[in-house]
Amino acid sequence: MINAYSYSTSQNRTSASAASTASTASAARRSPITHKHAELLSEISSILHHPRSLARPISSWRPPTKTLPGVFGGGPLTMAISRHRVGPRVQARLQGYGETRTPAYLITIRITDPAGFPAPRSTAEEWIRALLPENIEGAVHELSSHTAVTYVWIVDSKFQPLQSPASMFQASAAA
């Protein structure tokens, strides 16, 4: 089953003390990725901005991929990175949602285990949290399937994540 939810939705399910404990644990676990793999995170950020990550309407186009080293005792993972231009309907919906900045792209990152096993959701989330700035609650949404974890978010022309409702991605989760 595929679920679409945002970080803020999942955090609302926990109590305030559990959320602060999780936040502290996340910061402690995130530091090995942010510090030990800073160069890799920089490369991934460059791929996001590179024209090759912009999806093409031709059948031979494939998203760029990056191999992520094993962290937290797990094996390596594969990250596929793509970006799509946002159309006027999405721009209008986000402005109706209260976003003041103009949306430019939909970013999609799909994390898989190259061996075909289910990708560990917690490890995939840590990679996304290490890649993005703090305070992304309500901007990044997860679409989970049995073997892959996919994160989607909308950015402005400066690639800053914008607040967006999780309901925008529920139709793509059902596809």
C-alpha positions in Angstrom: 0.0 0.0 0.0 1.2 3.5 -0.8 0.7 6.3 1.7 1.1 10.0 1.1 1.9 12.1 4.2 4.0 14.9 5.2 6.6 15.2 8.0 4.2 17.4 9.9 1.4 14.9 9.7 3.6 12.1 11.1 4.9 14.4 13.8 1.3 15.4 14.9 0.7 11.7 15.8 3.3 11.9 18.6 3.2 13.7 21.9 5.3 16.8 22.5 7.9 15.0 24.7 8.2 12.1 22.2 8.6 14.7 19.4 11.4 16.5 21.2 13.1 13.2 22.0 12.8 12.2 18.3 14.1 15.6 17.2 17.2 15.1 19.5 17.7 11.6 18.3 17.3 12.7 14.6 19.9 15.5 15.1 22.3 13.0 16.7 21.8 10.4 13.9 21.9 13.0 11.2 25.4 14.3 12.0 27.2 11.3 10.6 25.5 11.8 7.2 25.8 15.6 7.2 29.5 15.6 8.3 30.8 12.3 6.9 29.1 12.6 3.6 29.1 16.3 3.0 30.7 16.0 -0.4 28.1 13.4 -1.5 25.3 15.7 -0.3 26.9 18.6 -2.3 27.0 16.4 -5.4 23.3 15.5 -4.9 22.4 19.1 -4.5 24.3 19.9 -7.8 22.4 17.1 -9.6 19.1 18.7 -8.4 20.1 22.0 -10.0 21.6 20.5 -13.1 19.5 20.5 -16.3 19.9 16.8 -16.7 17.6 16.2 -13.7 14.8 18.1 -15.5 12.4 15.4 -16.8 12.2 15.1 -20.6 9.1 14.0 -22.5 11.1 11.3 -24.4 11.0 7.6 -23.6 14.8 7.3 -23.5 15.2 9.8 -20.6 16.1 8.3 -17.2 16.6 10.3 -14.0 20.2 10.7 -12.8 21.0 8.3 -9.9 23.5 8.4 -7.1 24.7 5.5 -4.9 24.4 6.2 -1.2 26.8 4.4 1.1 25.5 2.3 3.9 24.8 4.2 7.1 23.5 3.2 10.5 24.5 -0.5 9.9 22.6 -0.8 6.7 23.7 -1.5 3.1 24.1 0.9 0.2 21.0 2.5 -1.4 20.3 4.1 -4.7 18.8 7.6 -5.1 17.1 8.6 -8.4 16.6 12.4 -8.7 14.2 14.1 -11.0 12.5 17.4 -11.3 9.4 18.6 -13.3 8.3 22.1 -14.1 5.2 23.2 -12.2 2.2 24.4 -14.2 -0.2 27.2 -13.6 -2.8 24.9 -11.9 -0.3 23.8 -9.2 0.9 27.4 -8.8 -2.7 28.6 -8.3 -3.4 25.7 -5.8 -0.3 26.6 -3.7 -1.2 30.3 -3.7 -4.7 29.3 -2.5 -3.0 27.2 0.2 -1.3 30.4 1.4 2.2 30.2 -0.2 3.5 33.6 -1.3 6.5 32.4 -3.3 6.1 31.3 -6.9 6.5 27.5 -7.3 8.9 26.5 -10.1 9.6 22.7 -9.8 8.4 19.5 -8.4 11.4 17.5 -7.0 11.1 13.7 -6.8 13.7 11.6 -5.0 13.2 7.8 -5.1 15.4 5.7 -2.8 15.7 2.0 -3.4 17.9 -0.9 -2.2 19.9 -2.1 -5.2 19.5 -5.7 -4.0 15.7 -5.4 -4.4 14.9 -5.5 -0.7 12.6 -2.9 0.8 14.5 0.4 1.4 14.7 1.2 5.1 12.3 4.2 5.5 14.1 5.7 8.5 17.5 5.7 6.7 15.9 7.2 3.5 14.3 9.9 5.7 17.7 10.7 7.3 19.3 11.2 3.9 16.5 13.6 2.9 16.7 15.5 6.2 20.5 15.8 5.6 20.0 17.1 2.1 17.4 19.7 2.9 17.4 22.7 5.2 15.8 22.6 8.7 12.1 23.3 9.2 10.8 21.4 6.2 7.6 20.2 8.0 4.7 20.5 5.6 6.9 20.8 2.6 8.3 17.3 2.0 5.9 14.4 1.5 6.6 10.7 1.4 5.1 8.2 -1.0 5.9 4.7 0.2 5.7 1.4 -1.6 6.9 -2.0 -0.7 10.4 -1.7 -2.1 11.0 2.1 -2.6 10.6 5.3 -0.6 9.8 8.3 -2.7 9.9 11.9 -1.4 8.3 14.8 -3.3 8.3 18.5 -2.7 7.8 21.7 -4.6 10.5 24.4 -4.7 10.7 28.0 -5.9 13.2 29.2 -8.5 15.9 29.4 -5.8 15.2 25.7 -4.9 13.8 26.5 -1.5 11.0 24.1 -0.4 7.5 25.5 -0.3 4.7 24.5 2.0 2.2 22.3 0.2 -0.8 20.1 1.2 -0.2 16.3 1.2 -3.4 16.0 -0.7 -1.7 17.3 -3.8 0.3 14.1 -4.0 -2.4 11.5 -3.1 -3.4 11.0 -6.7 0.2 10.2 -7.7 0.4 7.8 -4.8 -2.6 5.9 -6.0 -1.2 5.6 -9.6 
